[in-house]
Amino acid sequence: MEGWTLIHSDSVPFGAEVYRTRLEAAGIKVVVLNKQDSSYGMFGSVEVYVPNEDLQRSKEVLSVSEDGETSA
């Protein structure tokens, strides 16, 4: 995907949705790409992409926990 950067990959769709929700709440556009096998659902990953120009801001948003603490 030209112009987009992978920021998170998860084997559980819910995990990717948590990232999507946090990024969208900060006003960052997000694309979630589900690469899991549709027959079994346990093979593959769910990937979260952000525009290249929002990569640094996305990392900053994700580094702050829900209680306002910055993760190490």
N, CA, C and O atoms as CSV, one atom per row, in Angstrom:
chain,resi,resn,atom,element,x,y,z
A,1,MET,N,N,0.841,-1.169,0.000
A,1,MET,CA,C,0.000,0.000,0.000
A,1,MET,C,C,0.897,1.247,0.000
A,1,MET,O,O,1.477,1.609,1.023
A,2,GLU,N,N,0.992,1.864,-1.117
A,2,GLU,CA,C,1.845,3.031,-1.253
A,2,GLU,C,C,1.294,4.206,-0.452
A,2,GLU,O,O,0.107,4.528,-0.519
A,3,GLY,N,N,2.185,4.836,0.307
A,3,GLY,CA,C,1.790,5.989,1.100
A,3,GLY,C,C,1.306,5.641,2.502
A,3,GLY,O,O,0.956,6.531,3.276
A,4,TRP,N,N,1.284,4.348,2.836
A,4,TRP,CA,C,0.824,3.895,4.151
A,4,TRP,C,C,1.903,3.052,4.803
A,4,TRP,O,O,2.669,2.378,4.114
A,5,THR,N,N,1.967,3.086,6.135
A,5,THR,CA,C,2.964,2.338,6.890
A,5,THR,C,C,2.271,1.441,7.917
A,5,THR,O,O,1.333,1.857,8.597
A,6,LEU,N,N,2.751,0.215,8.011
A,6,LEU,CA,C,2.247,-0.727,9.013
A,6,LEU,C,C,2.690,-0.259,10.391
A,6,LEU,O,O,3.882,-0.075,10.637
A,7,ILE,N,N,1.736,-0.069,11.282
A,7,ILE,CA,C,2.060,0.380,12.645
A,7,ILE,C,C,1.822,-0.716,13.670
A,7,ILE,O,O,2.399,-0.690,14.757
A,8,HIS,N,N,0.965,-1.689,13.325
A,8,HIS,CA,C,0.663,-2.767,14.269
A,8,HIS,C,C,0.134,-3.976,13.514
A,8,HIS,O,O,-0.603,-3.846,12.537
A,9,SER,N,N,0.525,-5.151,13.986
A,9,SER,CA,C,0.020,-6.410,13.438
A,9,SER,C,C,-0.391,-7.285,14.614
A,9,SER,O,O,0.319,-7.368,15.616
A,10,ASP,N,N,-1.538,-7.935,14.484
A,10,ASP,CA,C,-2.069,-8.729,15.591
A,10,ASP,C,C,-2.708,-9.994,15.051
A,10,ASP,O,O,-3.221,-10.002,13.933
A,11,SER,N,N,-2.681,-11.042,15.819
A,11,SER,CA,C,-3.326,-12.286,15.412
A,11,SER,C,C,-4.796,-12.314,15.833
A,11,SER,O,O,-5.548,-13.204,15.439
A,12,VAL,N,N,-5.193,-11.324,16.640
A,12,VAL,CA,C,-6.564,-11.240,17.130
A,12,VAL,C,C,-7.199,-9.953,16.594
A,12,VAL,O,O,-6.678,-8.867,16.849
A,13,PRO,N,N,-8.314,-10.049,15.857
A,13,PRO,CA,C,-8.940,-8.838,15.312
A,13,PRO,C,C,-9.250,-7.776,16.362
A,13,PRO,O,O,-9.128,-6.582,16.086
A,14,PHE,N,N,-9.649,-8.195,17.562
A,14,PHE,CA,C,-9.968,-7.236,18.616
A,14,PHE,C,C,-8.757,-6.374,18.967
A,14,PHE,O,O,-8.895,-5.174,19.206
A,15,GLY,N,N,-7.578,-6.983,18.997
A,15,GLY,CA,C,-6.358,-6.230,19.309
A,15,GLY,C,C,-6.105,-5.122,18.302
A,15,GLY,O,O,-5.722,-4.015,18.679
A,16,ALA,N,N,-6.316,-5.412,17.028
A,16,ALA,CA,C,-6.140,-4.405,15.985
A,16,ALA,C,C,-7.188,-3.305,16.114
A,16,ALA,O,O,-6.897,-2.138,15.853
A,17,GLU,N,N,-8.390,-3.664,16.510
A,17,GLU,CA,C,-9.457,-2.674,16.667
A,17,GLU,C,C,-9.168,-1.699,17.805
A,17,GLU,O,O,-9.558,-0.534,17.734
A,18,VAL,N,N,-8.496,-2.158,18.840
A,18,VAL,CA,C,-8.112,-1.262,19.940
A,18,VAL,C,C,-7.170,-0.184,19.408
A,18,VAL,O,O,-7.319,0.995,19.726
A,19,TYR,N,N,-6.196,-0.603,18.594
A,19,TYR,CA,C,-5.266,0.353,18.004
A,19,TYR,C,C,-6.007,1.306,17.074
A,19,TYR,O,O,-5.779,2.515,17.115
A,20,ARG,N,N,-6.890,0.773,16.238
A,20,ARG,CA,C,-7.662,1.603,15.309
A,20,ARG,C,C,-8.450,2.670,16.069
A,20,ARG,O,O,-8.447,3.841,15.688
A,21,THR,N,N,-9.120,2.262,17.139
A,21,THR,CA,C,-9.939,3.182,17.925
A,21,THR,C,C,-9.096,4.302,18.530
A,21,THR,O,O,-9.491,5.467,18.487
A,22,ARG,N,N,-7.949,3.960,19.087
A,22,ARG,CA,C,-7.082,4.976,19.707
A,22,ARG,C,C,-6.559,5.964,18.673
A,22,ARG,O,O,-6.506,7.166,18.932
A,23,LEU,N,N,-6.172,5.462,17.505
A,23,LEU,CA,C,-5.636,6.337,16.467
A,23,LEU,C,C,-6.726,7.240,15.884
A,23,LEU,O,O,-6.506,8.435,15.682
A,24,GLU,N,N,-7.892,6.667,15.616
A,24,GLU,CA,C,-8.989,7.474,15.074
A,24,GLU,C,C,-9.452,8.528,16.072
A,24,GLU,O,O,-9.844,9.624,15.671
A,25,ALA,N,N,-9.414,8.215,17.361
A,25,ALA,CA,C,-9.788,9.190,18.387
A,25,ALA,C,C,-8.836,10.382,18.385
A,25,ALA,O,O,-9.208,11.481,18.797
A,26,ALA,N,N,-7.600,10.159,17.918
A,26,ALA,CA,C,-6.616,11.236,17.827
A,26,ALA,C,C,-6.689,11.940,16.476
A,26,ALA,O,O,-5.886,12.829,16.195
A,27,GLY,N,N,-7.650,11.545,15.638
A,27,GLY,CA,C,-7.826,12.198,14.349
A,27,GLY,C,C,-6.927,11.679,13.246
A,27,GLY,O,O,-6.721,12.358,12.240
A,28,ILE,N,N,-6.392,10.486,13.423
A,28,ILE,CA,C,-5.488,9.889,12.438
A,28,ILE,C,C,-6.270,8.887,11.592
A,28,ILE,O,O,-6.995,8.047,12.125
A,29,LYS,N,N,-6.118,8.979,10.281
A,29,LYS,CA,C,-6.766,8.031,9.383
A,29,LYS,C,C,-6.113,6.663,9.559
A,29,LYS,O,O,-4.903,6.568,9.766
A,30,VAL,N,N,-6.918,5.610,9.476
A,30,VAL,CA,C,-6.438,4.246,9.711
A,30,VAL,C,C,-7.062,3.307,8.681
A,30,VAL,O,O,-8.229,3.449,8.314
A,31,VAL,N,N,-6.261,2.347,8.226
A,31,VAL,CA,C,-6.767,1.252,7.403
A,31,VAL,C,C,-6.432,-0.041,8.131
A,31,VAL,O,O,-5.281,-0.278,8.497
A,32,VAL,N,N,-7.451,-0.877,8.340
A,32,VAL,CA,C,-7.247,-2.184,8.964
A,32,VAL,C,C,-7.397,-3.228,7.867
A,32,VAL,O,O,-8.424,-3.294,7.192
A,33,LEU,N,N,-6.365,-4.038,7.699
A,33,LEU,CA,C,-6.342,-5.054,6.662
A,33,LEU,C,C,-6.324,-6.433,7.321
A,33,LEU,O,O,-5.344,-6.816,7.961
A,34,ASN,N,N,-7.419,-7.170,7.156
A,34,ASN,CA,C,-7.533,-8.495,7.758
A,34,ASN,C,C,-7.007,-9.529,6.780
A,34,ASN,O,O,-7.620,-9.774,5.740
A,35,LYS,N,N,-5.876,-10.136,7.105
A,35,LYS,CA,C,-5.248,-11.143,6.253
A,35,LYS,C,C,-5.457,-12.552,6.795
A,35,LYS,O,O,-4.753,-13.485,6.409
A,36,GLN,N,N,-6.423,-12.698,7.687
A,36,GLN,CA,C,-6.683,-14.009,8.259
A,36,GLN,C,C,-7.446,-14.875,7.268
A,36,GLN,O,O,-8.243,-14.382,6.470
A,37,ASP,N,N,-7.188,-16.160,7.337
A,37,ASP,CA,C,-7.885,-17.132,6.503
A,37,ASP,C,C,-9.362,-17.127,6.868
A,37,ASP,O,O,-9.712,-17.264,8.040
A,38,SER,N,N,-10.222,-16.972,5.882
A,38,SER,CA,C,-11.652,-16.864,6.167
A,38,SER,C,C,-12.277,-18.185,6.606
A,38,SER,O,O,-13.339,-18.184,7.227
A,39,SER,N,N,-11.643,-19.302,6.295
A,39,SER,CA,C,-12.196,-20.602,6.668
A,39,SER,C,C,-11.908,-20.962,8.121
A,39,SER,O,O,-12.747,-21.556,8.799
A,40,TYR,N,N,-10.728,-20.602,8.590
A,40,TYR,CA,C,-10.323,-21.027,9.924
A,40,TYR,C,C,-10.173,-19.867,10.909
A,40,TYR,O,O,-10.412,-20.043,12.104
A,41,GLY,N,N,-9.784,-18.691,10.429
A,41,GLY,CA,C,-9.671,-17.519,11.293
A,41,GLY,C,C,-8.508,-17.513,12.250
A,41,GLY,O,O,-8.318,-16.534,12.972
A,42,MET,N,N,-7.722,-18.570,12.282
A,42,MET,CA,C,-6.590,-18.606,13.211
A,42,MET,C,C,-5.254,-18.449,12.509
A,42,MET,O,O,-4.216,-18.345,13.163
A,43,PHE,N,N,-5.270,-18.432,11.199
A,43,PHE,CA,C,-4.038,-18.282,10.433
A,43,PHE,C,C,-4.012,-16.894,9.803
A,43,PHE,O,O,-4.997,-16.457,9.208
A,44,GLY,N,N,-2.898,-16.213,9.935
A,44,GLY,CA,C,-2.764,-14.885,9.361
A,44,GLY,C,C,-2.841,-13.800,10.419
A,44,GLY,O,O,-2.923,-14.074,11.616
A,45,SER,N,N,-2.813,-12.574,9.949
A,45,SER,CA,C,-2.790,-11.453,10.880
A,45,SER,C,C,-3.773,-10.375,10.448
A,45,SER,O,O,-4.283,-10.368,9.328
A,46,VAL,N,N,-4.014,-9.470,11.381
A,46,VAL,CA,C,-4.810,-8.283,11.112
A,46,VAL,C,C,-3.843,-7.112,11.269
A,46,VAL,O,O,-3.245,-6.931,12.329
A,47,GLU,N,N,-3.693,-6.318,10.205
A,47,GLU,CA,C,-2.689,-5.259,10.188
A,47,GLU,C,C,-3.339,-3.878,10.229
A,47,GLU,O,O,-4.397,-3.652,9.640
A,48,VAL,N,N,-2.685,-2.966,10.933
A,48,VAL,CA,C,-3.162,-1.596,11.068
A,48,VAL,C,C,-2.150,-0.675,10.373
A,48,VAL,O,O,-0.964,-0.676,10.703
A,49,TYR,N,N,-2.638,0.104,9.410
A,49,TYR,CA,C,-1.796,1.017,8.642
A,49,TYR,C,C,-2.211,2.454,8.890
A,49,TYR,O,O,-3.387,2.749,9.104
A,50,VAL,N,N,-1.225,3.350,8.860
A,50,VAL,CA,C,-1.474,4.786,8.959
A,50,VAL,C,C,-0.753,5.474,7.794
A,50,VAL,O,O,0.213,4.928,7.260
A,51,PRO,N,N,-1.213,6.668,7.396
A,51,PRO,CA,C,-0.507,7.402,6.339
A,51,PRO,C,C,0.932,7.705,6.771
A,51,PRO,O,O,1.194,7.975,7.943
A,52,ASN,N,N,1.851,7.658,5.816
A,52,ASN,CA,C,3.265,7.909,6.127
A,52,ASN,C,C,3.473,9.210,6.893
A,52,ASN,O,O,4.300,9.272,7.803
A,53,GLU,N,N,2.725,10.247,6.529
A,53,GLU,CA,C,2.922,11.546,7.168
A,53,GLU,C,C,2.430,11.572,8.620
A,53,GLU,O,O,2.769,12.489,9.367
A,54,ASP,N,N,1.645,10.588,9.022
A,54,ASP,CA,C,1.141,10.517,10.403
A,54,ASP,C,C,1.860,9.473,11.250
A,54,ASP,O,O,1.450,9.204,12.379
A,55,LEU,N,N,2.922,8.887,10.722
A,55,LEU,CA,C,3.598,7.789,11.431
A,55,LEU,C,C,4.130,8.230,12.794
A,55,LEU,O,O,3.863,7.572,13.800
A,56,GLN,N,N,4.874,9.326,12.841
A,56,GLN,CA,C,5.461,9.764,14.108
A,56,GLN,C,C,4.379,10.109,15.126
A,56,GLN,O,O,4.475,9.728,16.293
A,57,ARG,N,N,3.358,10.824,14.688
A,57,ARG,CA,C,2.258,11.187,15.597
A,57,ARG,C,C,1.545,9.938,16.094
A,57,ARG,O,O,1.143,9.876,17.256
A,58,SER,N,N,1.385,8.940,15.224
A,58,SER,CA,C,0.740,7.681,15.609
A,58,SER,C,C,1.533,6.973,16.692
A,58,SER,O,O,0.961,6.449,17.648
A,59,LYS,N,N,2.842,6.956,16.542
A,59,LYS,CA,C,3.694,6.323,17.556
A,59,LYS,C,C,3.558,7.034,18.893
A,59,LYS,O,O,3.543,6.399,19.947
A,60,GLU,N,N,3.461,8.356,18.841
A,60,GLU,CA,C,3.299,9.129,20.078
A,60,GLU,C,C,1.963,8.831,20.741
A,60,GLU,O,O,1.896,8.673,21.960
A,61,VAL,N,N,0.892,8.752,19.941
A,61,VAL,CA,C,-0.442,8.444,20.468
A,61,VAL,C,C,-0.441,7.068,21.125
A,61,VAL,O,O,-0.998,6.893,22.208
A,62,LEU,N,N,0.182,6.094,20.472
A,62,LEU,CA,C,0.179,4.727,20.978
A,62,LEU,C,C,1.127,4.531,22.156
A,62,LEU,O,O,0.981,3.567,22.908
A,63,SER,N,N,2.093,5.424,22.327
A,63,SER,CA,C,3.037,5.279,23.441
A,63,SER,C,C,2.458,5.789,24.754
A,63,SER,O,O,3.014,5.524,25.819
A,64,VAL,N,N,1.345,6.517,24.689
A,64,VAL,CA,C,0.702,7.026,25.894
A,64,VAL,C,C,-0.408,6.058,26.279
A,64,VAL,O,O,-1.303,5.779,25.480
A,65,SER,N,N,-0.347,5.547,27.506
A,65,SER,CA,C,-1.361,4.608,27.980
A,65,SER,C,C,-2.673,5.340,28.248
A,65,SER,O,O,-2.714,6.571,28.240
A,66,GLU,N,N,-3.726,4.595,28.482
A,66,GLU,CA,C,-5.036,5.196,28.707
A,66,GLU,C,C,-5.099,6.047,29.957
A,66,GLU,O,O,-5.963,6.917,30.057
A,67,ASP,N,N,-4.199,5.822,30.926
A,67,ASP,CA,C,-4.200,6.648,32.131
A,67,ASP,C,C,-3.277,7.852,32.006
A,67,ASP,O,O,-3.035,8.560,32.984
A,68,GLY,N,N,-2.754,8.089,30.781
A,68,GLY,CA,C,-1.950,9.265,30.538
A,68,GLY,C,C,-0.460,9.080,30.744
A,68,GLY,O,O,0.315,10.015,30.540
A,69,GLU,N,N,-0.049,7.885,31.145
A,69,GLU,CA,C,1.370,7.599,31.361
A,69,GLU,C,C,2.051,7.250,30.039
A,69,GLU,O,O,1.474,6.552,29.205
A,70,THR,N,N,3.272,7.734,29.850
A,70,THR,CA,C,4.055,7.402,28.667
A,70,THR,C,C,4.755,6.079,28.912
A,70,THR,O,O,5.411,5.885,29.935
A,71,SER,N,N,4.601,5.150,27.933
A,71,SER,CA,C,5.275,3.851,28.105
A,71,SER,C,C,6.741,3.978,27.765
A,71,SER,O,O,7.134,4.826,26.964
A,72,ALA,N,N,7.543,3.133,28.375
A,72,ALA,CA,C,8.998,3.181,28.179
A,72,ALA,C,C,9.403,2.537,26.897
A,72,ALA,O,O,10.591,2.490,26.578
